[in-house]
Amino acid sequence: MNKACILAGTTVFGYAFWYLGELFGFEFFGCFLLSSIGSIAGVWLGWRVAQHFK
């Protein structure tokens, strides 16, 4: 359950932050940095969700 929640959070938040970077007109590197931040947030949020349902 823990790994599935982290994978889902990483995927969703990483893509969402990449799309957000594209909306603001960032180039590849800017989108990559935002996606990395989103992925880190997704790991944390996925872990929190998994701990809640434990």
Backbone as numpy.savetxt, mean C-alpha at the origin, in Angstrom:
# Nx Ny Nz CAx CAy CAz Cx Cy Cz
-3.79 -16.10 7.80 -4.62 -14.91 7.80 -3.74 -13.65 7.80
-2.68 -13.70 8.57 -1.80 -12.54 8.69 -1.17 -12.19 7.34
-0.63 -13.20 6.67 0.04 -12.96 5.39 -0.94 -12.49 4.32
-2.15 -13.04 4.34 -3.15 -12.64 3.34 -3.57 -11.18 3.53
-3.75 -10.77 4.77 -4.12 -9.38 5.04 -3.00 -8.42 4.65
-1.77 -8.79 4.94 -0.64 -7.95 4.58 -0.49 -7.86 3.06
-0.67 -8.99 2.37 -0.58 -8.98 0.90 -1.67 -8.11 0.30
-2.89 -8.23 0.80 -3.99 -7.41 0.28 -3.75 -5.93 0.55
-3.31 -5.60 1.76 -3.05 -4.20 2.09 -1.93 -3.61 1.26
-0.88 -4.37 1.06 0.25 -3.91 0.26 -0.17 -3.66 -1.19
-0.93 -4.60 -1.73 -1.36 -4.47 -3.12 -2.29 -3.28 -3.32
-3.29 -3.18 -2.48 -4.28 -2.11 -2.63 -3.66 -0.73 -2.39
-2.94 -0.57 -1.30 -2.38 0.73 -0.98 -1.24 1.10 -1.92
-0.42 0.13 -2.32 0.65 0.42 -3.27 0.11 0.92 -4.59
-0.93 0.25 -5.10 -1.53 0.69 -6.36 -2.23 2.03 -6.20
-2.93 2.22 -5.10 -3.65 3.48 -4.89 -2.70 4.66 -4.83
-1.58 4.49 -4.15 -0.62 5.60 -4.04 0.07 5.84 -5.38
0.30 4.78 -6.17 0.87 4.96 -7.50 -0.09 5.77 -8.36
-1.37 5.43 -8.31 -2.38 6.15 -9.09 -2.49 7.59 -8.63
-2.38 7.81 -7.34 -2.41 9.17 -6.80 -1.23 9.99 -7.35
-0.07 9.36 -7.44 1.09 10.04 -8.01 0.88 10.39 -9.47
0.23 9.49 -10.22 -0.06 9.79 -11.62 -1.06 10.94 -11.75
-2.02 11.00 -10.83 -3.00 12.10 -10.87 -2.33 13.45 -10.66
-1.30 13.48 -9.80 -0.59 14.72 -9.54 0.50 15.00 -10.58
0.66 14.12 -11.54 1.60 14.36 -12.63 3.04 14.00 -12.33
3.29 13.14 -11.35 4.66 12.73 -11.05 5.18 11.79 -12.13
6.48 11.81 -12.31 7.13 10.88 -13.22 7.26 9.51 -12.55
7.97 8.61 -13.21 8.09 7.24 -12.72 8.66 7.17 -11.31
9.74 7.90 -11.06 10.41 7.80 -9.76 9.51 8.34 -8.64
8.80 9.40 -8.89 7.89 9.94 -7.89 6.76 8.98 -7.59
6.21 8.36 -8.64 5.16 7.36 -8.44 5.70 6.15 -7.68
6.93 5.78 -7.98 7.55 4.64 -7.29 7.72 4.93 -5.81
8.16 6.14 -5.48 8.32 6.50 -4.07 6.98 6.53 -3.34
5.97 7.11 -3.97 4.65 7.12 -3.35 4.10 5.71 -3.19
4.31 4.86 -4.18 3.86 3.48 -4.10 4.56 2.74 -2.96
5.82 3.04 -2.74 6.56 2.43 -1.64 5.97 2.85 -0.29
5.65 4.12 -0.17 5.03 4.61 1.06 3.67 3.96 1.26
2.90 3.84 0.18 1.60 3.17 0.26 1.73 1.71 0.63
2.75 1.05 0.12 2.95 -0.36 0.45 3.30 -0.53 1.92
4.12 0.35 2.45 4.46 0.29 3.88 3.21 0.52 4.72
2.39 1.48 4.32 1.13 1.71 5.03 0.22 0.50 4.92
0.22 -0.16 3.77 -0.59 -1.36 3.58 -0.14 -2.51 4.44
1.17 -2.65 4.63 1.68 -3.69 5.53 1.21 -3.44 6.95
1.33 -2.21 7.39 0.90 -1.88 8.75 -0.60 -2.09 8.93
-1.38 -1.59 7.97 -2.83 -1.72 8.09 -3.26 -3.18 7.97
-2.65 -3.94 7.07 -2.96 -5.36 6.95 -2.64 -6.11 8.21
-1.53 -5.78 8.83 -1.15 -6.42 10.10 -2.16 -6.09 11.20
-2.59 -4.81 11.24 -3.58 -4.39 12.25 -4.91 -5.10 12.06
-5.34 -5.26 10.82 -6.60 -5.96 10.53 -6.48 -7.42 10.94
-5.36 -8.05 10.63 -5.17 -9.45 11.01 -5.15 -9.62 12.52
-4.56 -8.67 13.24 -4.54 -8.75 14.69 -5.93 -8.55 15.28
-6.74 -7.76 14.63 -8.10 -7.51 15.10 -8.96 -8.77 15.00
-8.76 -9.55 13.93 -9.57 -10.74 13.70 -8.98 -12.01 14.27
-7.89 -11.91 15.01 -7.23 -13.08 15.59 -8.04 -13.69 16.69
